[in-house]
Every structure is written in C-alpha cells, then in structure tokens.
Amino acid sequence: MGNWILFGLLGLIWGSSFLLIKIGVGEFGAFPLVATRIGLASLAFIVTLIATRRKLPTDRKTWLSLAFVGFLNTALPFLLITWGEETIDSGLAGVLNSTVPLFSMGIAHVALQDDKIHFGKVVGLIGGFAGIMLLLLRTSEPNHQNSLAGQVAVLLAALCYAISAVYIRRNLRHVESIVTAGTTLTFGAIYTIVATLLFVHPLPDLTAISSNAILAVVVLGFLNTFIAYIISFHLNYAWGASRSTTVTYLMPPVSLILGIIFYHEPFDIRLFLAAGLIIGGVLMANLWKPRKPITASSPAAIPAK
C-alpha cells in the first residue's frame, strides 16, 4: 500500500514538472535552468548522504556506472525536455514523456531475464506508438504551434529514461537507492554546470528574471527532482523497470490539465485521443497477465515485482 501511495504522489509531482519548466525556460534558457535545477537537488542530496552517513561505493566499476546514469538519466533527458519545451506546449511534453514504459518494455525484454514481452505488451506497444504517430502527424499541419524538433527531443528523453531504468536494475542493484539517486544527480549537476559555463554567453541576469520563474526552478530542484528522485529510485528497486516506469501514465492528465488552466494551452481532441492510446497501451501491457506455462520442463515463472 505504501508503494502505491508513493506511486500516485510521484505522478502528481512529475506531472507538474512540465508546467514549471515552461514557466522557467523562457527566462532562464534550457542549459541554465537545468544546471540550476540539478545543482540545487544535488546539494540537497549531498547534505542528506552526509547527514545519514550513507556508505558510498568503493569500486571503480560502480562509479563508472553511476557516472553513466548521471548523464543518461539526468543531464541529457532534462536538457532535451527543457529545450523541447521552448517550442512545444507543456501538456504535449507530458504526453510524449509518458512513452517511457513503452520503450522500457522492449529494452527490458532484451536486457533482463525477468522482464520479458508477452501478448499484452505487444498490443500495448502497438497502441502506444499509434498515439505517438497521431501526435507527430499533427505537426504536419500548416502553422502548427508545436515544432517537430521539440517533440522528437522529448521522445529522445523518454528513450533515455527507459534505457536508464533497465541499466540501473541490471547494474546497480547492489547500491542503495538513495545513494544511486544522490550520486547520479551530482554527476548530472557537474555535466550541466560545465556545459552551461562553456556554451551559454552571457549567463542569465538573475535580477531581470521574474519571481515566478525563480520559484518554478527552485520547486523543480527541491520537490520535482530531490524528493521525486528518492521516490522514483525506491520504486525502481522495489517493483522493477517496466512496472515502476508506469508512473508516467499518471503524468499526461496532470500536465494537460495544468497547462490548460495555468498556461492557457489550447484544447485539441487529437491530443487527448493520443494520450488515451499511450496510456491505454501502458495499462494493457501491465495489466495483462500471461498464462503460466504448465509443462514440467518449462522454467518456473518469476513473479512480477
């Protein structure tokens, strides 16, 4: 029961991220926003790890894995989503990001022994990607306000998350979840801060940025990243890659409703239809229970986590 409460809370928190990014990116820019967001979250994690006296890994292989996840699960997707939202609606970004479980199903099938594709997942994948195509086809209309490049960027971010979820489960099971979250965020902060200093000139003038944009980035750092990462890594360890990433099906309705109410983003029935196809695909893939093999020679089924 406790994990389900965390699951719902995480969906609400991450669903609001897209509106907060939209509020902040116009004034901060993609690189400075992400660097500030991850920097604040990593500082909170460093204090937490020191205060709770967590034991850090000592072997080189684990640190290399953490550095890789810091890039693929934090720095790169955060930049892709934030850059994408410069040219697409926040609600649309939330819908596109909900494709994470669809990508993770295929990747987990290849990479993990206990997370194989079955008929329900195949149907879910087909329905989900039909929703993606419907979204992308909307962009072909003349003068459409959501750019194709921005949508592709968010889809690439979803792919990064899916690969990371499987990689973490395969290579970092031996590391405590809060340590994984804190160290990977710290690596992500280093990457994005360095990139911002190298490529962004001049840096944003904080005195010229509105209080709403500053508040949005602070909330993104502490609530939507620090707190959300603790919950996310816990669920990934407790439930597994495919199941834990289904939290993304809660995000589209949250992001769409918030975008319409607070940012006056337009209502489009095809957007909601596409969201329905993607969410339905994820639900189908996770609720369908394949029959257990009954032959004596078949290996025992591994229960879902």
C-alpha positions in Angstrom: 0.0 0.0 0.0 2.8 2.4 0.8 4.4 1.9 -2.6 1.1 2.7 -4.3 0.8 6.0 -2.3 4.3 6.9 -3.4 3.4 6.0 -6.9 0.5 8.4 -7.0 2.4 11.2 -5.4 5.3 10.8 -7.9 2.8 11.0 -10.8 1.4 14.3 -9.4 4.9 15.8 -8.8 6.3 14.8 -12.1 3.1 15.8 -14.0 3.6 19.3 -12.7 7.2 19.5 -13.8 6.3 20.3 -17.4 4.3 23.4 -16.4 7.2 24.6 -14.1 9.7 24.0 -16.9 7.5 26.0 -19.3 7.3 28.9 -16.8 11.1 29.0 -16.2 12.7 28.1 -19.6 11.6 31.3 -21.4 13.6 33.5 -18.9 16.4 31.1 -17.9 17.1 29.2 -21.1 17.5 25.4 -21.3 21.0 25.0 -20.1 21.0 27.4 -17.1 17.6 26.1 -16.0 18.7 22.5 -16.0 22.0 23.4 -14.3 20.3 25.3 -11.6 17.6 22.7 -11.1 20.0 19.7 -10.8 22.6 21.8 -8.9 20.0 22.5 -6.1 18.9 18.9 -6.0 22.4 17.6 -5.8 23.3 19.9 -2.9 20.2 18.6 -1.1 21.4 15.0 -1.7 25.0 15.7 -0.7 23.7 17.1 2.7 21.4 14.1 3.1 24.0 11.5 2.3 26.5 13.1 4.8 23.8 13.6 7.5 22.6 10.0 7.3 26.2 8.6 6.9 25.4 6.6 3.9 28.1 4.2 2.7 29.4 5.1 -0.8 30.7 2.6 -3.3 34.4 1.9 -3.4 34.9 0.1 -6.7 35.7 1.8 -10.0 33.1 -0.2 -12.0 30.2 1.1 -9.8 31.4 4.7 -10.0 31.6 4.4 -13.8 28.0 3.1 -13.9 26.8 5.9 -11.6 28.6 8.5 -13.9 26.9 7.0 -16.9 23.5 7.1 -15.3 24.1 10.7 -14.2 24.5 11.6 -17.9 21.8 9.3 -19.4 19.1 9.5 -16.7 19.6 13.1 -15.6 21.7 15.6 -17.6 20.7 14.5 -21.2 16.9 14.0 -20.7 16.5 17.1 -18.6 18.2 19.1 -21.3 16.2 17.5 -24.1 12.8 18.1 -22.4 13.6 21.6 -21.3 14.9 22.5 -24.8 11.9 20.9 -26.4 9.5 22.9 -24.2 10.9 26.1 -25.7 8.8 25.2 -28.8 6.0 22.9 -27.6 3.2 23.0 -25.0 3.9 21.7 -21.6 0.9 19.3 -21.8 2.1 17.8 -25.0 5.6 17.3 -23.4 3.9 15.4 -20.6 2.1 13.1 -23.1 5.2 12.4 -25.1 7.2 11.7 -21.9 4.6 9.0 -20.9 6.1 6.8 -23.6 8.9 5.8 -21.2 7.3 2.4 -20.3 6.8 1.6 -24.0 10.5 2.0 -24.7 11.4 0.2 -21.5 9.4 -2.9 -22.4 11.4 -3.6 -25.5 14.7 -2.8 -23.8 13.9 -4.8 -20.7 13.0 -7.8 -22.9 16.4 -7.9 -24.4 18.5 -6.9 -21.3 16.7 -8.6 -18.4 15.8 -12.2 -17.8 12.8 -11.5 -15.5 11.0 -8.8 -17.7 10.0 -10.5 -21.0 7.5 -9.3 -23.6 4.1 -11.1 -23.8 1.0 -10.7 -25.9 -0.4 -7.9 -23.7 2.8 -5.9 -24.0 2.8 -6.3 -27.8 -0.7 -4.9 -28.0 0.3 -2.1 -25.6 3.3 -1.2 -27.7 1.2 -1.0 -30.9 -1.4 1.2 -29.2 1.1 3.4 -27.6 3.1 4.0 -30.7 -0.1 4.7 -32.6 -0.6 7.5 -30.2 2.9 8.8 -30.8 2.3 8.8 -34.6 -1.0 10.7 -34.1 0.8 13.4 -32.2 3.6 13.7 -34.7 1.1 13.9 -37.6 -0.5 16.9 -36.0 2.8 18.8 -36.7 2.4 18.4 -40.4 -0.4 21.0 -40.4 0.5 24.5 -41.6 1.3 27.0 -38.9 1.2 24.3 -36.2 2.5 25.9 -33.0 4.3 22.8 -31.7 7.6 22.1 -33.5 8.5 18.6 -34.7 12.0 19.1 -33.3 10.7 19.8 -29.9 8.5 16.7 -29.9 11.3 14.5 -31.1 13.6 15.9 -28.3 11.1 14.9 -25.6 10.7 11.4 -27.2 14.5 11.0 -27.1 14.4 12.0 -23.4 11.8 9.3 -22.8 14.1 6.8 -24.6 17.0 7.9 -22.3 14.8 7.3 -19.2 13.8 3.8 -20.4 17.4 2.7 -21.1 18.5 4.1 -17.7 15.7 2.3 -15.8 16.8 -1.0 -17.2 20.5 -0.2 -16.8 20.1 0.7 -13.2 18.2 -2.5 -12.4 20.8 -4.6 -14.2 24.0 -2.9 -13.0 23.2 -1.0 -9.8 21.0 -3.3 -7.7 23.8 -3.6 -5.1 23.8 0.1 -4.4 21.3 1.7 -2.0 18.6 3.6 -3.9 19.2 6.9 -2.2 23.0 6.7 -2.9 22.3 6.0 -6.5 19.9 9.0 -6.7 22.3 11.3 -5.0 25.5 10.4 -6.8 23.9 10.3 -10.3 22.3 13.7 -9.7 25.7 15.1 -8.6 27.3 13.8 -11.8 24.4 15.3 -13.7 24.9 18.7 -12.0 28.6 18.6 -12.9 27.9 17.9 -16.5 25.3 20.6 -16.9 27.1 23.3 -15.0 30.2 22.8 -17.0 28.2 22.7 -20.3 26.4 25.9 -19.3 29.6 27.7 -18.5 31.1 26.6 -21.8 28.2 27.3 -24.1 26.0 29.9 -22.6 27.2 33.5 -23.0 26.1 35.7 -21.4 24.6 33.9 -18.5 21.1 34.9 -17.4 20.8 38.1 -15.3 19.1 36.9 -12.2 17.9 40.5 -11.4 16.0 40.5 -14.6 14.2 37.2 -14.1 10.7 37.2 -12.6 9.9 35.8 -9.2 7.6 33.3 -10.8 10.4 31.8 -12.9 12.8 31.7 -10.0 10.2 30.0 -7.8 9.5 27.5 -10.6 13.1 26.5 -10.8 13.6 26.2 -7.0 10.5 24.0 -6.8 11.8 21.9 -9.7 15.1 21.4 -7.9 13.9 20.5 -4.4 10.5 18.9 -4.9 10.4 17.7 -8.5 13.9 16.4 -8.5 15.3 15.8 -5.0 12.1 14.4 -3.4 10.9 12.8 -6.7 14.2 11.0 -7.3 14.1 9.4 -3.8 10.7 8.1 -4.6 11.5 7.0 -8.1 14.6 5.1 -7.3 12.8 3.4 -4.4 10.0 2.2 -6.7 12.5 1.1 -9.4 14.3 -1.1 -6.8 11.0 -2.4 -5.3 9.0 -3.0 -8.4 11.4 -3.4 -11.4 12.0 -1.3 -14.5 8.8 -1.9 -16.5 6.4 -1.6 -13.6 8.0 1.4 -11.9 8.1 3.5 -15.1 4.3 3.1 -15.5 4.1 6.2 -13.2 4.4 8.1 -16.4 0.8 7.2 -17.3 -0.3 9.5 -14.4 1.6 12.4 -15.9 -0.3 13.2 -19.1 -3.6 14.1 -17.5 -1.8 16.2 -14.8 0.4 18.0 -17.3 -2.5 18.6 -19.7 -4.9 20.0 -17.1 -2.2 22.2 -15.5 -1.2 23.5 -19.0 -4.8 24.4 -19.9 -5.6 26.0 -16.6 -2.5 27.9 -15.8 -0.8 28.5 -19.2 -3.9 28.7 -21.4 -2.7 25.9 -23.7 -5.2 25.0 -26.4 -7.6 22.1 -26.2 -7.1 19.6 -29.0 -9.2 16.4 -29.1 -6.5 14.6 -31.0 -4.1 15.3 -28.2 -6.4 13.7 -25.7 -7.0 10.8 -28.1 -3.3 10.2 -28.4 -2.9 10.4 -24.7 -5.6 7.8 -24.3 -3.8 5.5 -26.8 -0.5 5.8 -25.0 -2.0 5.4 -21.5 -4.2 2.6 -22.7 -1.1 0.9 -24.2 0.8 1.1 -21.0 -2.1 -0.2 -18.9 -2.7 -3.1 -21.3 0.9 -4.1 -21.2 1.0 -4.1 -17.4 -2.5 -5.4 -16.5 -2.5 -8.3 -19.0 -1.4 -11.5 -17.2 0.1 -14.1 -19.5 -0.7 -17.7 -18.8 1.9 -19.6 -16.8 3.5 -22.5 -18.6 2.1 -25.8 -17.4 4.7 -28.2 -18.8 7.1 -29.8 -16.4 10.1 -28.9 -18.4 9.3 -25.2 -18.5 11.2 -22.9 -16.1 9.3 -21.5 -13.2 7.7 -18.2 -13.8 9.2 -15.3 -12.0 6.5 -13.2 -10.1 6.1 -9.6 -11.1 7.8 -7.2 -8.6 
